């Protein structure tokens, strides 16, 4: 674990948190409580999925020795 890898993971976590909150606000506005899959083509959900992927990669990098 390095300083840089921790910093990157924290950045990606914040980005995911922001994207997730944006999606949740959109779903609330639209009255969606289930079946978020209907919103697969939304820009917000795509951004949230991408942020999740980037966070996963940053966390994996942080776990590498060295």
N, C-alpha and C positions, 0 to 999 in steps of 0.2 A: 504494500500500500504506500502510495506516495502522496505528497501534498497536492500535486497536480491532479492525481486521480480523484482525490477527495473533493477538491474544488470543482472538478468537472461533474461529479455525481451530484453535488449540491446544486449546481446550476441547472442540471437536467431535472432534478426533483422539483425545483421552483417552476421550471417551464411546464412540467407535467401538471403541477398543482394549478397553475393558471389556466391551462387548457381544459383540465377537468372541471374547474369551476365554471368556465364559459359554457361547456356542454350542459352542465347541470342547470344553469340559469336558463338556457335555451329550452331544455326539456320542461322545466317548470312553467315557462311562458306558454309553451304549447300544450300543457296539461298532460304530458306523457309521464306515466309512473311505471310502466312496464314496457317490455319489448323495444328497447332502445335500438335494436337491429334495424328497425324501420328507418332510422336516421343515418344509415351507413353512408349515404352519398352527400351528407352535409359537410361543409368545409370545417365546421367546428369539430365534428367527430373524427374526421381525417387527421386534423392537427393533434387531437388528443391521442389517437392511436400512434402517430409518429413520435410524439413526445414520450409515450410509454416505451416504445421500442428503443429510443435513444437513451432513456433512463436505464433500461435493462442492460444495454451495452456498457454504459458508464459504470454500473454497479459490478458487472462482470470484470471489467478492466481493473476496478479497485481491488478485487479479490485476488488478482494475480500477485505472486510473490515478487518482491523487488522493488 
